[in-house]
Amino acid sequence: MAIARRLFISGQVQGVGFRYFAQRIAARHQVKGYVKNLPDGRVEAFVQGSEPAVIAFLHDVAAGPRYSNVTGMEELVVEPSKEYSTFRIDE
């Protein structure tokens, strides 16, 4: 059974390869959704997949890539969507 989460990640998360990092870990955990930069400096992500895969993604994304500094991550429980067949970077 699939679960889904919408994330709002704050800290030093833009200009450090965060979206590409998220895309790589999404592929590793076989989850679907998107990641994008927000105008306020945060990163938004939507992720869905099996519960263990989503939990593993959340754990990894909270650590961030090497040059990032994640200071907060708001996690909202949302319904899975049939819109996503991959994990993509949105502009």
Rosetta blueprint (number, residue, H / E / L):
1 M L
2 A E
3 I E
4 A E
5 R E
6 R E
7 L E
8 F E
9 I E
10 S E
11 G E
12 Q E
13 V L
14 Q L
15 G L
16 V L
17 G L
18 F H
19 R H
20 Y H
21 F H
22 A H
23 Q H
24 R H
25 I H
26 A H
27 A H
28 R H
29 H H
30 Q L
31 V L
32 K E
33 G E
34 Y E
35 V E
36 K E
37 N E
38 L L
39 P L
40 D L
41 G L
42 R L
43 V E
44 E E
45 A E
46 F E
47 V E
48 Q E
49 G E
50 S E
51 E H
52 P H
53 A H
54 V H
55 I H
56 A H
57 F H
58 L H
59 H H
60 D H
61 V H
62 A H
63 A H
64 G L
65 P L
66 R L
67 Y L
68 S L
69 N E
70 V E
71 T E
72 G E
73 M E
74 E E
75 E E
76 L E
77 V E
78 V E
79 E L
80 P L
81 S L
82 K L
83 E L
84 Y L
85 S L
86 T L
87 F E
88 R E
89 I E
90 D L
91 E L
